[in-house]
Every structure is written in structure tokens, then in C-alpha cells.
Amino acid sequence: MPLARTGLRSAAVLSVALAFSVLLAPPARGAAYCSPQGPSGTARALRLELRCLINVQRADRGLPGLQPNGALFRAAGRHARDMVRRHYFSHYSRSGGGPTSRIAGAGYLRATRRWVVGENIAWLDARDPGWVVSSWMRSPLHRRILLSARFRELGIGVVKSAPDGRGRGLTAVVDFGRRKRS
């Protein structure tokens, strides 16, 4: 795991990119439980479903659910939109900023000296959060981030478009974090 340092702050940044343009994985367990209650297919419904599916995976293993955090949602949403708008798929933006700088820029690391953050990203032809989570669970590095007991909060960004410029698909970013106030 790479270690990122900023002054007195340090964090293990757990990040790995995995493109999911064509994947034949079964939907994640708990998919029926996490089906949207409102209009399905909206970005909000997709974010809620992703959060639920992630927390089902964690609960199945005795881990606490991740709570939503506005700053992490801002960082994840901005990154998902940027990847689609500027046609790339990476944890690092075209200008070189990575997960830690985006999360700090969204205000998550303000007034804290000890923190850890991580990120999972997905690009899928279909718009099915169940496939995204089951694919992450089949990838050892993504699974480790999703199931890390160190994280307590998350933010999710979803764009109903692909970063390849063709428009069809789903681009998702999940930023994970935990911080201790100074």
C-alpha cells in the first residue's frame, strides 16, 4: 500500500482501477433488499443502491456500515463527472490530482491530523450497481478497500454515462474515509 504524506498528515491511500466494460459477474448478494424504493435509474437511486449493497457486504462479515459524508460525496461526484467530461478512467485526473488531493479539496481532511482514505472506481456498460459491487468483491484489491474495518464513512459519485465519450454506461466513484479530529 502506498503511503501519502502531507505535512503532519499521513494516510494509506488504497487505490486500484479496474475497468468493467464487459463483465459477466452475478449480482451482489442483497440486491433484492437494496432495490430502489423511488424512481429507479436516477443518479440518486443508483447512489443509494450502491451504498446499500456495500453495507450489505460489510454486514455479512460483521463490519459496521459506512455512513454518508457530504465532503466525500462531493469529491466522488466531482471525480466521476470529470472522468466522463474529459474522457479518461483513472484515480488520477488529467491534471495529476489523486484521491487524497480531491478528498482534501472537498474539505474532508480539515481540522484533522490523522486520517485514512481509499477509493474504488468502476466503468460499466450496464447501469447495474449490483454488478459493480459483485465485481469489486471478485477483485482482491477492491474487496480489501470495500471491506476495510478502518473506514467509517463514504461518498459516492455516479454518472449515467461512460468515460469513453460514447455516453452509454455508468461511471462510479466511491471514496472511503475515516478521520480523527485534532
Legacy VTK file of the C-alpha trace (Angstrom):
# vtk DataFile Version 3.0
C-alpha trace
ASCII
DATASET POLYDATA
POINTS 182 float
0.000 0.000 0.000
1.426 3.371 -0.945
1.733 5.885 1.872
0.886 9.515 1.153
2.218 12.290 3.413
1.065 15.890 3.681
2.832 17.812 6.460
1.928 16.027 9.676
-0.870 14.150 7.960
-0.488 10.666 6.622
-2.854 8.190 5.075
-2.760 4.879 3.400
-4.298 5.522 0.041
-5.780 2.312 -1.159
-6.483 2.628 -4.816
-6.671 0.397 -7.796
-8.518 0.977 -11.044
-10.454 -1.788 -12.701
-12.447 -1.190 -15.891
-15.685 -3.075 -16.103
-16.635 -2.582 -19.739
-17.779 -6.179 -20.177
-18.074 -8.342 -17.100
-20.233 -11.387 -16.565
-20.497 -11.445 -12.797
-23.649 -12.340 -10.884
-25.384 -9.536 -8.984
-24.159 -8.946 -5.437
-25.908 -10.667 -2.549
-28.613 -8.484 -1.114
-29.535 -6.979 -4.473
-33.275 -7.542 -3.872
-33.037 -5.935 -0.421
-31.303 -2.871 -1.877
-33.633 -2.273 -4.826
-34.543 1.398 -5.181
-37.761 2.495 -3.473
-38.223 5.553 -5.685
-37.701 6.115 -9.409
-35.100 3.552 -10.453
-32.247 4.553 -12.689
-31.829 8.082 -11.352
-28.332 9.021 -10.180
-29.671 9.388 -6.625
-31.276 5.919 -6.714
-28.043 4.419 -8.066
-26.012 6.048 -5.258
-28.443 4.783 -2.606
-28.379 1.280 -4.070
-24.564 1.234 -4.203
-24.337 2.350 -0.566
-26.839 -0.298 0.500
-25.043 -3.066 -1.430
-21.672 -2.059 0.026
-23.117 -2.069 3.549
-24.760 -5.480 2.975
-21.343 -6.909 2.063
-19.834 -5.357 5.188
-22.681 -6.524 7.464
-22.356 -10.079 6.132
-18.818 -10.022 7.520
-19.611 -8.382 10.851
-18.314 -4.942 9.840
-20.122 -1.682 10.645
-21.996 0.056 7.876
-20.428 3.109 6.287
-22.123 6.432 6.975
-22.585 9.061 4.260
-20.323 12.105 4.364
-21.007 15.235 2.315
-17.361 16.066 1.630
-16.686 12.526 0.388
-19.814 12.713 -1.800
-18.534 15.993 -3.296
-15.089 14.527 -4.013
-16.510 11.329 -5.557
-19.123 13.172 -7.612
-16.636 15.682 -8.979
-14.252 12.912 -9.999
-16.948 10.824 -11.723
-18.153 13.883 -13.678
-14.576 14.879 -14.571
-13.748 11.397 -15.944
-16.855 11.443 -18.159
-16.413 15.048 -19.287
-12.677 14.707 -20.045
-12.764 11.085 -21.324
-10.395 9.177 -19.037
-10.660 6.386 -16.458
-8.161 6.644 -13.620
-7.758 7.514 -9.955
-5.615 10.403 -11.168
-7.156 13.328 -13.027
-5.757 14.735 -16.252
-4.113 17.449 -14.138
-2.451 14.828 -11.914
-4.545 15.111 -8.737
-5.244 11.852 -6.947
-7.785 10.665 -4.376
-6.112 12.325 -1.396
-5.875 15.747 -3.039
-9.503 15.570 -4.251
-10.784 14.475 -0.849
-8.753 17.198 0.893
-10.016 19.747 -1.659
-13.598 18.815 -0.795
-12.893 19.678 2.878
-12.864 16.171 4.362
-9.413 16.487 5.940
-9.961 19.910 7.524
-9.133 20.105 11.239
-7.728 16.598 11.421
-4.219 15.229 11.698
-4.923 11.506 11.482
-6.895 10.011 8.646
-7.128 7.228 6.108
-8.860 7.360 2.731
-9.429 4.930 -0.124
-11.196 4.851 -3.452
-12.836 2.369 -5.808
-13.867 3.351 -9.323
-15.951 1.489 -11.880
-16.923 1.814 -15.515
-19.704 -0.474 -16.617
-21.645 -0.744 -19.870
-24.827 -1.517 -17.956
-26.346 0.668 -15.249
-26.491 -2.000 -12.551
-24.946 -1.247 -9.142
-25.214 -4.944 -8.217
-22.733 -5.815 -10.940
-20.385 -3.063 -9.779
-20.286 -4.316 -6.184
-20.047 -8.006 -7.137
-17.167 -7.140 -9.495
-15.358 -5.259 -6.730
-15.879 -8.243 -4.422
-14.224 -10.510 -7.023
-11.155 -8.227 -7.225
-8.830 -8.756 -4.219
-7.668 -5.124 -4.007
-11.130 -3.592 -4.449
-12.563 -6.097 -1.972
-9.905 -5.176 0.599
-10.843 -1.483 0.320
-14.597 -2.136 0.439
-14.265 -4.405 3.496
-11.604 -2.432 5.379
-12.539 -2.027 9.041
-10.536 1.215 9.070
-13.209 3.100 7.116
-16.296 4.608 8.741
-17.660 6.958 6.059
-18.193 7.025 2.326
-19.224 9.241 -0.532
-20.484 8.045 -3.892
-20.442 9.744 -7.269
-22.402 8.268 -10.170
-22.700 9.489 -13.735
-25.042 7.708 -16.115
-22.516 7.874 -18.925
-19.176 6.309 -19.830
-15.761 7.981 -19.795
-15.053 6.741 -23.337
-17.140 9.514 -24.894
-19.836 7.165 -26.206
-22.271 8.085 -23.460
-23.756 4.653 -22.711
-22.983 3.107 -19.356
-22.231 4.007 -15.790
-19.203 5.645 -14.179
-18.999 5.291 -10.409
-16.573 6.539 -7.766
-16.724 5.544 -4.107
-14.488 7.447 -1.712
-13.964 5.893 1.720
-12.591 7.623 4.800
-12.033 7.834 8.492
-10.641 10.782 10.391
-9.894 11.713 13.957
-10.431 15.333 14.866
-7.470 17.193 16.349
LINES 1 183
182 0 1 2 3 4 5 6 7 8 9 10 11 12 13 14 15 16 17 18 19 20 21 22 23 24 25 26 27 28 29 30 31 32 33 34 35 36 37 38 39 40 41 42 43 44 45 46 47 48 49 50 51 52 53 54 55 56 57 58 59 60 61 62 63 64 65 66 67 68 69 70 71 72 73 74 75 76 77 78 79 80 81 82 83 84 85 86 87 88 89 90 91 92 93 94 95 96 97 98 99 100 101 102 103 104 105 106 107 108 109 110 111 112 113 114 115 116 117 118 119 120 121 122 123 124 125 126 127 128 129 130 131 132 133 134 135 136 137 138 139 140 141 142 143 144 145 146 147 148 149 150 151 152 153 154 155 156 157 158 159 160 161 162 163 164 165 166 167 168 169 170 171 172 173 174 175 176 177 178 179 180 181
